[in-house]
Amino acid sequence: MASTSLSPTLLTPYGYSSGSCGYCTPSGTRSVKKESSKYGMETDQMTPQYYQGLVDRGWRRSGNYVYHPDMARTCCPQYTIRLDALHFQANKKHKQVVNRFNRYLETGLKPGDTSPSPGGEPVASGSGSGGDKGGQQPSQKQNSGLKKGKGRANGSDKGGQRDVLRELHAFEVGYEDSGEAVHRFETQLVPAKATKETFELYKRYQISVHKDEPGECTMRGFGRFLCSTTLITTPIKYAEGVDTDKLPDKYGAWHLLYKIDGRLIGISVIDILPSCLSSVYFIWDPDYAWASLGKLSALYEVSLAKRIHDAGVDGMGWVYMGYWIPDCQKMRYKSEYSPSYLLDPGTNVFHPLSAKLENFLKLHPRGYFPFQEIELEVDKSSKTDISKRQSEERPSDDSDEEEDEDERPTKWPSPPPPSFADPKSFSEAEIDQLLVLINQDSLFQKGRTLHKISDLQFNNPTGVRKEIREFVAAVGKDYIASAKGSVAGKAILFFG
């Protein structure tokens, strides 16, 4: 489905719900209480352009499920964070990670090693297959490089500062400046499809890192979670004459594979959208825990976004790193990448992630606080008033929900979640004009395929209209197709 004119965004409301939380608890476990509150919907298909608009307003997808946390009530507020890839500033940790990895590729030495592991005749990074490495020790050239820079590449910008993103590719197959190395390292950008190779690494990772039971890791679950075909692929227009050999040719869902000597060691699950690279998930080989592959993959994603921009896609320039959670250690690392910006969930405006903003949110991990008020440097008593006002809007902590299901529909809250509208604010006439698709196959048939709400009869019209009002309140009236106005670029309500 390449034509967005025949493949519009289709959204089916799931509704407001509460479930257990995986951020409040140790890895591999979930909270007992159902305090992770969100609004969700499902999509069979969605254009990258439409999804870009959603992520810019705090939404995320997991497979074909698209959701937005209730930032005033959820137990762990999840802030949309984005990194400016065009002005990325590497810190000391990032430089150390690149040094360590390049040193290993060049010499075969891991941290703490005094001699390389067996095998090690250097091979050119652009040469053929690299599984058989012979039995020689590192060459004099390699040892010389090790003494000077411990695997550091000779990349620097005009000001004499290290160009870490360039060093990242120092020993990677396919780059003209790549040097000789003991290990053959390559990356491959492929459509997000489930294969035996990617699934096996996913299974090892989930069992070792997230403590999943082997029976919980299935090819079907992997495919649904991280290999979704939800995003409609649309061509990326690059400048004429530029080399796009290692760049995506379409917007959509991709896997960036990392391989050493032909062995898959990491998978960046990413969405390529018109203005950003959206990081979905990262899978890494437990045998390479020493390499900090998570940090390394983030740098590769920054590099990819920048290279897409430099190839003529002017709108590209951001890496959306998912959600940032101030009091969750395993999510807080994202603020280490600079310059980063945080979305105010009440205004949908991005603000620089300053130390003041970060520290305030860490001290107030629950509830919604307008960023502008935080940044005004109000006095201590005013800050207390802000906290008090927001805490009164949160649900009490004496809930004793004990149901086994992970997530269940719950009543729409009052007041609505930050940035959401009040469902009662829409007139009956506005709801009547919304367009509905009943059968997806009819998109490709001649004749009328879309219906107005007013043309349809429901067994429970009150309940259906209530559900539709909440859907419009969450997504936004201007983002949903109506009989009054253009359908182009908007989502169609789908009752399939």
N, C-alpha and C positions, 0 to 999 in steps of 0.2 A: 504494500500500500504506500505508494510514493506520493500520490497527489493529495494534498490537504483539502482540496475542494471536494473530493470524494471521501475523504477520511477526516471528518471533523473530530474535535474532542467530545467524548461522550462521558458523562458523569452520572453515577447512580448513588443517591444518598444512602449512607449507612446510619448516620445520626450521631448524636452526642452520647458518649459512653465513658465508663470508668473501668479500669482494669488494674492488675498488679503491675509493679514497677521493677525494672531490672537495674535501675540506677541507684536505688537506695540500699542495695544489698551487695554482698560479695559476688564475684563473677560466677556465673552458673546457677544463681538462685534468683528468686523474685520475692517481692514483698508479700506479706500476708494480706494486708489491707488493700482494698481497691481504690487507690487514691491517685492513680495516673489518669487524669481527665483530659479528654480530647474530643474534637469533632472529626469524623471520618467519612470518606466516600470511596467508592470503587470506580475504576475506569478500565474499560476494555481497550481504549485507544485514546491517545492524547498527543497533540502536536508539541514539539519542543518549545515553540514560541509561547504556547499557552502555559506550559509547565514553568517556563522562565518567569512568567508573571506571578505564578503561585509561589515559587520559592522566594521571590522578592517580597512576598507578604507573609512569610513565616511557615509555609507549608512544606512538607516533605513526603516522599513516596517510599513505600516498601513493597516491591513488586507492583501489583495493580491497586494496592491500598494507599490512598492519599489522606494525610491527616494533619491536623493543626492542634497543638496543645492549648488547653485553656490556661493561659499564663497567669491568671489570678487565683486559680484553685488547685492546679495539679501539684503533686507533692514535690516534683523536681522540675521547675520551669526550664524549658529548653529554648535557648536563644539562638536564632539564626546568626551565624558568624561567617563573614567572608573576608578573604585575604586579597589584597591588591597585588596581583602577580607581576604587574609591570614595574612596581617599585619595591619588590620584595627585598628585605634586609635580613640576611642570614646572621644568626647569632653563633656564639661559641660552640654550642651543642651541635648545631647543624654542620659546622665545619669539621668537628671531630668525627661525626658520623661518616661524612664523605671521605675524610682522610683514612679512617679505619677500613672502610669498604674498598677503596681504591688500593690500599696497601695489600689487602688480601688478594684482590684480582691480579695485581702486578707481581707479587712475590709468593703468594700462598700462605702468608703469615696471618694468623688470627691473634687477637689480643692475648698477651702472655706467652706467645710462642717465641722461641729463640731460633728455631729452624723450621722450614716449611714442612707440611705434611708430605708423605711419599708422593713422588711424581713432581714434575714441575719444569719441563723445558718450555720456555716462553713461546707463545704463539702470537702472531699478529692478530689484533682484534677483528680485522676485516677478513681473516682467512677462513678456511673451511671448517668442518666439524671439529669440535674440541674435546671429545671424550677421552682420547688416549694422549696422556701428557708425558709419557716417557718416564725416565728415572733420574734425570739430572738435577743438580742443585741450581738455585737461581743464578743467572748469569751475572758477570761483573757489572753489567749495565744496570741490572735490577738492584743489586746491592748498593750501587752508587746512588740510585734514585732514592732508595730507602733511607740512606744516611742523610740526604739533603732535605727530604720532605716527608718521609714516612708515607709514601703513596700519594703525595700531593701533586696535582697536575700543574702545568705551567700556565694557568689561566688567570688573567687579571684584567681589570678594566683600565680605562685611560688614566685614572687617578692613582694607579698603583695598588688599589685594593683588590683582594681576591674575588674572582668571579665564581662563586660556588656553583651556580647553575651550569656554568661551562665545565667546571671540574667534574661535575656529576657524570658527564658523558666521556670522560677521558679515556676509559678502557672499554667503551661500549661498541659492539659491532655496528658498522654502518655510518660511523662518524669519521670524517676525513682526518681529524686530528688525533684519532685514537692511537694509543701506543701499544707496545708489546706487553703481553701479560701471560702469566701462568694459567689463569682461568679465562675461559671464553664467556663473556657476559653479553647478553642481548635482551632487548625488549621487543615485544610484539603487541601491536594494537589490533584487536580482533573484535568482531561483534559479540555481544554478551549472550553466548550460547553455552548450554551445559554440555561438557564433554567428559569422557572418562578421566582424562588427565586433570582437568580443573576440579572435578568432583572429588577425586581422591585427595587432593591437597586440602580442599574445603573440609572434608571429613576428618582428616588428621588434625587440622587446626581446631575445629570445633570440639573434638574430644580432648585434645591436649590443653588448649587454652581456656575454653569455656566450659569444660567438664561435662559435655553432652554425653549421653549414653550412645553407644554405637548404633543401636536400633533407631535412635532419633534422627540420625543423619541419612536422608534418602535423596536419591537423584531427583525425585519429584519435588521435594521440599527445596532443594538447592536451586532447581530451575525456576520455581515459583518465586523464591525470595530474591535471587541475585542474577537471574537470567531472563527477566521479564521482557516481553516484546511489546510492552505497553506504549512506549514512545514511538511515534510514527517517524521513520527515517526520512529526512529531507536533505537535499544536497547543500554542502557548504561551498560558498563562492570565494575562492582565493584570487589573489592578484595574478595576472597573467605572467607566465614565465618563472614562477617561484617553484622551488623543489618541495613537493608535498609528499615525498615517499614515506616518511614516518609520521604523517599527520592523518587524522580521520577525514574521510571524504564526505561523511554525512553527519548531521546532528542525530543524536539518539543514544542508546545504551551500548557501552563498550566494556571490554576487559583489557586492561593493560597488563600483559604477562611479563614477568621477570624470570630469566633463565640463566643458570650457570652451568656450563658444560652440558647443555641440553636438558638439564633438570629444572623443572618448574619450582621456583622457591617463593613466589609471591604473585598475588593477583590484586590489582586495583580495580574495583568495580566502580565505574564512573558513568555519569550522564554528561554528554557534550551538548550544551545548550547555546543559544545565540550570544549570550553575554558572559557565560561562565562555564567552567568545568565543575560539576557538582559531584563531590566525593560521596559515594554510597556506602562502601564497605571495603576493608582491606583484609586479605587472607595471607598468612605467611607460614613458611615452613618452620616448625618448632626447632629443627636442627640449626637454624640460623638465628636463634634468639640473640646471640652475641652481636649481631650486625645492626640491631635497631632498625629493622626493615620498615617499621611503621613510619619513622621519621624520614627515612630514605624515600619511601613511596610518596610522601607528601611533597618532597622536593621535586620528584619527577612530575607530579601533577602540576606543580607551579610552573615547571619548565615547559610542559606541554601546552598549558594555557598561553604562556608567553609566546611560544613558537607559532601557535595558531594565529595570534594577533599579529606577529611580525610577518606572517605570510600574507597579510592583506585583509584579515577579518578585523576591522577596526573596533567593532563592538565588543569583541572578546577581551577579557582582561582580569577576570576574577576567578578565584577558586572558592567555592562554597564548601566549607569543611563539615557541613552537617549542623548539628546542634551543639552549643556550648552550655554546659551545666555548671554553675559556679561552685557548688559544694560536692561535685562528683570528681574524684581524682582522675578516673580513667577518661573523663571528657574535658577536664580543665586544661590539659596540655595544649589545646588548640590556640589558646591565647599566647603561646610562645612564638607564634609566627606573626611577623610584623611587615607592613602595617595592616592590622585587622580592624574590622568594623562590625558593630553589633546592631541588630535590628531592634528598635523600640517596638514591642509588639502591640502597643496601643495606637501608635501613629504611623507605623510602617515606614519609618525614616531611619536610615542607617547613621550611626554615630561612631566616631573613632573610639576604639576600645582603650580608653585612657586608664591609668592606674587608679584614678579616683573612682571611675565607674566600676572597674573590676572589683576593687576593694569593697565598695558599697554593696554590690550584689552578692559577694561572698559573705558579708555580714548579715545580709537579709535574703537568705536562699529561697524563701517562699513568698508568694504574693507579687503583685504587679506594682512597679514604681515608675512613673514617667521619667524618662532619661533627662529631659530638660530640667526638671526639678532637682535631680541629683547634681547636675552640672552647674547649677546656679550657686553652689557653695552656700546653701542655707545654713543657718546656725543650728546648734545641737537640738534645741527645742523643736525647731521646725522639722528636723529629720525624724524626731520621735513621733511627731504628729503624722507624718507621712506613713511611717511604719504602722502606727496604731490604726489609721484609717484603712489600710490595705488588709491588715490582719483580721479586721472585723468582717471582711468579705470572704474569707476563706472558710471552708467547712470545718466543723469541730473535729478534734482528734479522737473522739470517743466512739467512732464508728466501729462496729464489731462484725463487719461483713466477713463471712466465712465460706462463701460459695466457691465451688471448685473451678468454675469456668474462669478463664483468664480475663475476659472482657465482657461487659454486658451493657446494653442500652440503658441510659439513665435520663432523668428529666432534664429538659433544657433549663439552664440556670438563670437566675435573675439577681443582679443585672447580667447582661450577656458577657461573654468573654471579651477581653480587650480587642478592639478593632472590629468586632462583629457587630452587626446591626441588631436592632430589636425586631424579631419576627412579626410583631404586631404593627410595625411601622409601614408595612406594605398594604396597599389597597386590594380589594377583591379584583378590581379591573386589572391591576398589574400582574397578579397571579394568573388570571384568566388568559393573558396574552403570552405566557411562557410557552415555548415550543418543546414538544416531546417526541422522541423517537420510540416506537413500540417494537420494531423488528429491525435489527441491524442489517439483515440481508436486503431490506427494501431500499437501502441507500443506493444500490446499484440497479434498481429497477426504475423504469419510466413511470411518471405519474406522481401523485402526491405522496410524500413519505413522512412529512412532519405534521403533527397535530397540535392545536392549541389546547391548553388545559380545559378551557370552556367547552371544547368539543367532545370531551371524554366523560364517560360515566364510571364511577367507582362504587364498589360495595360499601366502602367506608369513606365517603367524601370528606368528612370532618378530619379524620385521622390522616388521610393522604395530603390534604391541604396544609395541615399542621406540619407534616414532615417536609413538604415543599417550601413552606415559609422559613423553616429553620435552615434548610439548604441554601436558600437565597440570602439569608442573614449571614451565613458563614462565608459563602463564596463571594458574594457581592452582586447586586442586581445588574451592574454594568458589565459583568463578565459572563452572563447567561443569555442565551439566544431568546429573543422575543419576536412576536409577529410584528411589533412596532419597532422598526429599526433593522439595521444590517445584521446578518448572521455571521459574517466573516470575522474570524478571530475569536469567536465566543464559543462557549461550551453548550452542548445540547443535553437536556435532561433525558436520560435513557432508562426506559422501563423494559428491559429485554427479558 
